[in-house]
Amino acid sequence: MWRNYKKDHTSALTHYQDFLKLGYTKTIPEIYTAAGIKFDFSDGYVKELVDFVRAEYARY
């Protein structure tokens, strides 16, 4: 969510609201999709996220 917000805060907030509206009515992959997040735990995607977090951490 944070990475999406940094890229496009308006879209990220809209996706966040959509995600919250679903509650427990959909599957986890559907909830991730509504939130604008890939439901992907592949090595490449996880590395991409870790690299983002490290870069954010380094800024502080």
N, C-alpha and C positions, 0 to 999 in steps of 0.2 A: 504494500500500500504506500509506504513512504517513497519508494522509488517512483511509483506512478504519480504521486503527488508532485514530486520534484520535476517530472517531465511535463505534466499538464494538470495543474491543481483543480481546475474546474471539472474536467472529466473524471479525475480521481474521486472528487467529492460526490459527483453524481453516481459513480459506480458504488461508492461506499453506502450511499443512501439506498440504492437498489439492493445491495447485499443485506442491509439491516432489515428491509421490508420482508425478505424471504423467511427470516427466522429459521425454524427447523422444518420447513415445508418441502425442501428440495434436498437432493443428494449433495454431498460435499463437492464433487466436481462442478455441479451447477451453481453452487454458492460461490465458489472461486471465480467462475466465469462472470457471474453478476458483479463481483467485486473488481473485475478487470485484471485478474491475476491468473496466470497459467497454473493449472494443477499438474505440475511436472517436477518430478524428483530425480531427473536424469543428472548425471555428473556435470554435464555442461551447463545446465540451467542453475544448478545449485552453486557451481563455481561463479557464475555470473552474479548471483545474488550476494555471495560471500565477498566478491571483489567490490561490489557496490557498498556493502556495509563497512568494509575495511577503509575504503576511500572516504566515506562519511566520518568514520571514527578518526581518521588522520587529520581531518579538518579541524578537530577540536583538541 
